[in-house]
Amino acid sequence: MPTGLVALLDDVAAIAKVAAASVDDIGVAAARAGTKSAGVVIDDAAVTPQYVTGFSPARELPMIWKIAKGSFKNKLVFLLPAAVLLGQFAPFLIPFILVMGGLFLCYEAAEKILEWLRVDETTKHEQPAIVGGPGREDDMVSGAIRTDLILSAEIMAIALSEVTDQVWWQQGIILALIGIVITVVVYGAVALIVKMDDIGLHLAKENEGAIASFGRGLVRFMPKLLTGISIIGTLAMAWVGGGLLVHNIAAIGWHGPEHLIDIISHPLVGLFPASASVIVGGIAFAVLSGLLGTLVGAAIAPLVHRFIPHGEGH
């Protein structure tokens, strides 16, 4: 048996291996949990630009930075400790919280889809006129941070449900990592989206030929991009919200929706080769859970409108 310095080096090597394995586990768990939150992340990126629309271009990036700082605070100061405590002392509550988050996402998705279908001008979000003043700016930033708190809570709850098998400090690291990465990605993307038309205008004014044409094309493309992000975000909300309901209602004890989706999707999967069954099954589940989420959201929308005036929120 090795002794002295050799034994110490062996111990250090063993600890290093365990630490390396833990880092690998944390990375894998963070990636898995982050993927599950994708729908909410897309929604976050689709929602935020509306809070800086109509302000002076010089104030757009400072406003986004204020919102991003508020988002960091939401995730790391308020939600992270609460999530770790929940995971340690009341993990049985996680499915119920995720069901509530799923209902919220389904409601939001259904509201937007119904808005598209009936093309009712009174239900569309009004674009604010160009305004100034710190009071108006502070109000919009505060509203964006409140909306971010709801979306961040959903992200952290979804992520927590994927790492309940980790010890508390690993859960904390994983959730912190997800919170930081998602915030940087979302608000970096928002900043790029918001300033893209300004970049296009600059290219069109300061250059000629192909570069100027590219700038003008960029300006024309931005409304289509924003519309596309909104559509993708809505579909993602319906898919994630429906999936949260199906999985977590089953975890609570009712397997009816899960069995119904299996009954419908099984014949569809059987039409394809076995090698493609996993992919086809995943697509079928996403579509069916999205349809379920939309129907549930449409059903609860009238109830929500009775207690919350239409137009509040995001």
Sequence and secondary structure as in RCSB ss.txt:
>XXXX:A:sequence
MPTGLVALLDDVAAIAKVAAASVDDIGVAAARAGTKSAGVVIDDAAVTPQYVTGFSPARELPMIWKIAKGSFKNK
LVFLLPAAVLLGQFAPFLIPFILVMGGLFLCYEAAEKILEWLRVDETTKHEQPAIVGGPGREDDMVSGAIRTDLI
LSAEIMAIALSEVTDQVWWQQGIILALIGIVITVVVYGAVALIVKMDDIGLHLAKENEGAIASFGRGLVRFMPKL
LTGISIIGTLAMAWVGGGLLVHNIAAIGWHGPEHLIDIISHPLVGLFPASASVIVGGIAFAVLSGLLGTLVGAAI
APLVHRFIPHGEGH
>XXXX:A:secstr
   HHHHHHHHHHHHHHHHHHHHHHHHHHHHHHHHHTHHHHHHHHHHGGGGTTTS HHHHHHHHHHHHHHHHHII
IIIIHHHHHHHHHH GGGHHHHHHHHHHHHHHHHHHHHHHHHHT GGGS         HHHHHHHHHHHHHHHHH
HHHHHHHHHHHT TTS HHHHHHHHHHHHHHHHHHHHHHHHHHHHHHHHHHHHHHH  HHHHHHHHHHHHHHHHH
HHHHHHHHHHHHHHHHHHHHHHHHHHHT  HHHHHHHHHHHHHHHTS GGGHHHHHHHHHHHHHHHHHHHHHHHH
HHHHHHHS TT   
